[in-house]
Amino acid sequence: MNTKIWYLYNSGFVVETEDHLLIFDDCTHPTAGGTFDQGFVDESVLPKKDTIVFVSHSHLDHFDPHIFKWREFCPRIRYILSNDLPKLQKALYVAPDTDYDMGDIKIHTLTSTDLGVAFLIWIDNLCIYHAGDLNWWHWEGDTEENNAHMKAAYQKEIDSIKGKKIDIAFVPMDPRLENQYLWGLDYFMRTVGADVCIPMHFGDNYSCFEKVKEDPMADPYRSHLVNLTHCGQEIDYISPESPANIHPDH
């Protein structure tokens, strides 16, 4: 099964599975149209697919209200929103650490170490993890107590999904954390792992991708990481029974 992924911006992605179009944390808002290859949601595609929109929390680098206008021309669209967002829309508002079964999709939420939730999703014979802002936010200059609390909270959440077989994972790799930029992703990959791990939450700073290529911490799982270079980048994921399962197309 061939799954297509497009990188939008920051933590925003589109995933096209066999039967669905999944949109995660889209904060882009083109003034006039746009396509996946340009880093925007191609609105012409939405009515043609069973579309589900996920929002992990209300921070503006993960959410923009423009996503709700899609319902005007795509009446079957579904929204799955963290319950920290105002309950003003027809949507499924999800709480942390809760399971949801919508028939064609099953969801488990984790508690973010910042705000909102992370998503673990089973759909179309795939398991997809989107971390939102669930990360090991170890800030240089913060107190030892705060950083110790952060470590414990993050590891508890990731430990809770140990043993899950994840196909595609979207995990923060934030260069603002300086020497600790990889700690969250590293703990996730060593504890849970994924066939394909796509780093996110780096804004416009792609330098962390050059850094991780040389970072010995990533040696055990570097071949599973996708190297992002631009908004609109497309990645083909082919299920593991295929000889090669990562194809950055553009």
C-alpha positions in Angstrom: 0.0 0.0 0.0 1.4 3.4 -1.1 0.8 6.3 1.3 1.7 9.9 0.3 2.8 12.5 2.8 3.2 16.2 2.2 5.0 18.6 4.6 3.1 21.8 5.0 4.9 23.9 7.7 6.2 23.5 11.2 4.1 20.5 12.5 1.6 20.5 9.6 1.3 17.5 7.3 -1.1 15.9 4.8 -1.3 12.1 4.7 -3.1 10.5 1.8 -3.9 6.8 2.7 -5.8 4.3 0.6 -9.2 5.7 1.5 -8.7 8.9 3.5 -7.0 12.3 3.5 -5.6 13.2 6.9 -4.6 16.8 7.7 -2.5 17.5 10.8 -2.0 20.8 12.6 -2.3 23.0 9.5 -1.5 26.7 10.3 -0.9 27.8 6.7 -3.4 30.2 5.2 -2.8 31.0 1.5 -4.4 34.1 0.3 -5.5 32.5 -3.0 -5.5 28.8 -3.4 -2.4 26.6 -3.2 -1.4 22.9 -3.7 0.2 20.3 -1.5 3.5 20.7 -3.5 3.5 24.4 -2.5 3.0 23.6 1.1 -0.7 24.3 1.3 -3.8 22.2 1.6 -5.1 21.7 -1.9 -8.8 22.5 -1.4 -9.8 21.0 -4.7 -8.9 17.5 -3.4 -10.9 17.6 -0.2 -14.3 16.8 -1.6 -12.9 13.9 -3.5 -11.5 12.1 -0.4 -12.8 11.1 3.0 -11.1 13.9 4.8 -10.3 14.1 8.5 -8.6 17.2 10.1 -6.7 16.9 13.3 -5.7 19.7 15.6 -3.4 18.8 18.6 -3.9 22.1 20.4 -4.7 25.8 20.0 -1.2 27.3 19.6 -1.1 29.4 16.5 1.8 27.4 15.0 -0.5 24.4 15.0 -3.9 25.8 14.3 -5.6 28.4 12.1 -9.4 28.9 12.0 -9.4 28.9 8.2 -9.6 25.1 8.4 -13.3 25.3 9.2 -14.2 27.0 5.9 -13.5 23.7 4.2 -16.9 22.4 5.5 -18.6 24.9 3.1 -17.6 22.8 0.1 -16.8 19.5 1.8 -19.8 18.7 4.0 -18.6 15.2 4.9 -15.3 16.5 6.4 -14.6 15.5 10.0 -12.7 17.5 12.6 -10.9 15.9 15.5 -9.8 18.7 17.9 -8.1 18.9 21.2 -10.5 20.0 23.9 -8.5 23.1 24.7 -9.9 24.7 21.6 -13.2 26.6 22.0 -16.1 24.3 21.4 -17.7 26.4 18.7 -17.6 23.8 15.9 -19.3 20.6 14.9 -16.4 18.3 15.8 -15.1 15.5 18.0 -13.3 17.3 20.9 -10.8 14.9 22.4 -9.4 14.7 25.9 -5.9 13.5 26.8 -5.3 9.8 27.6 -8.6 8.6 26.0 -9.6 6.1 23.3 -12.0 6.9 20.5 -13.5 4.5 18.0 -15.2 6.1 14.9 -15.6 2.9 12.9 -13.1 3.5 10.1 -10.5 5.1 12.5 -9.4 4.4 16.0 -7.6 7.0 18.1 -5.7 7.0 21.3 -4.6 10.4 22.8 -1.6 11.1 24.9 -1.2 14.0 27.3 1.1 16.8 25.9 3.9 18.1 28.0 2.9 21.6 26.7 -0.8 21.9 25.7 -3.4 19.6 24.2 -2.8 16.1 23.0 -0.7 13.8 20.9 -2.5 11.4 18.5 -1.9 7.7 17.9 -4.2 6.6 15.0 -5.1 3.4 13.4 -6.6 3.8 9.9 -6.4 1.9 6.6 -4.0 -0.8 8.0 -1.6 2.0 9.2 -0.6 3.2 12.6 0.3 6.9 12.6 1.7 9.0 15.5 1.5 12.8 15.6 3.1 14.3 18.7 1.7 17.8 18.6 3.7 19.5 21.3 4.4 16.4 23.3 8.2 16.6 23.6 11.0 16.6 26.0 11.2 20.4 26.4 14.5 20.6 28.3 15.5 24.3 28.1 18.9 25.5 28.9 18.6 28.0 31.7 15.5 26.5 33.2 15.6 25.1 36.8 16.8 21.6 37.5 13.4 20.9 39.1 11.5 22.0 36.0 13.7 20.0 33.7 13.5 16.9 35.9 9.7 17.2 35.9 9.7 17.6 32.1 11.8 14.5 31.7 9.5 12.4 33.9 6.4 13.6 32.2 7.6 13.0 28.7 9.1 9.6 29.4 5.8 8.5 31.1 3.8 9.3 28.0 6.2 7.6 25.6 6.5 4.6 27.8 2.7 4.2 27.7 2.8 3.3 24.0 5.9 1.1 24.2 5.3 -2.1 22.1 3.0 -0.4 19.6 3.9 -1.0 15.9 4.0 2.5 14.4 4.3 3.0 10.6 4.7 6.8 10.4 5.6 9.1 13.2 5.8 12.9 13.3 8.0 14.0 16.2 9.4 17.4 17.3 13.1 18.1 16.6 13.3 21.7 17.8 16.7 23.5 17.3 15.7 26.1 19.9 16.5 23.4 22.5 20.2 23.7 21.5 22.1 20.6 22.6 18.9 19.0 23.7 17.2 19.3 20.3 17.1 15.5 19.7 16.3 14.3 23.2 12.6 13.8 22.7 12.8 12.2 19.3 15.7 10.0 20.5 13.7 8.7 23.4 10.7 8.0 21.2 12.7 6.1 18.6 14.6 4.0 21.2 11.5 3.3 23.3 8.8 2.9 20.6 10.3 3.4 17.2 8.6 3.8 13.8 9.2 2.6 10.2 9.4 6.2 9.2 10.0 9.1 11.5 9.5 12.6 10.2 11.0 15.4 12.4 8.9 18.6 12.8 8.5 21.8 14.9 11.7 23.4 13.5 10.0 26.4 11.9 12.2 27.8 9.2 15.4 26.4 10.7 16.4 23.4 8.6 19.9 23.4 10.0 18.9 20.7 12.5 18.6 18.2 9.6 22.3 18.7 8.8 23.1 18.4 12.5 21.3 15.1 12.9 23.1 13.6 10.0 26.3 13.8 12.0 24.9 13.3 15.5 26.0 9.9 16.9 22.9 9.8 19.1 20.9 9.1 16.0 23.1 6.2 14.8 20.6 3.4 15.7 17.7 4.9 13.8 19.1 7.4 11.3 18.0 5.3 8.3 14.4 5.7 9.5 14.5 9.6 9.6 13.2 11.6 6.7 15.3 14.6 5.7 13.0 17.6 5.1 14.3 20.5 2.9 11.3 22.6 2.0 7.6 23.1 2.5 5.5 21.1 0.0 8.0 18.2 0.1 6.4 14.9 -0.8 7.3 11.6 0.8 6.1 8.2 -0.4 5.7 5.6 2.3 5.3 2.0 1.1 4.3 -0.6 3.8 7.2 -2.6 5.3 6.6 -5.7 3.2 8.1 -3.8 0.3 11.9 -3.8 0.0 12.2 -0.1 0.3 9.7 2.0 2.2 10.9 5.6 2.2 10.9 7.6 -1.0 11.3 11.4 -0.7 9.9 12.3 -4.1 10.4 16.1 -4.3 
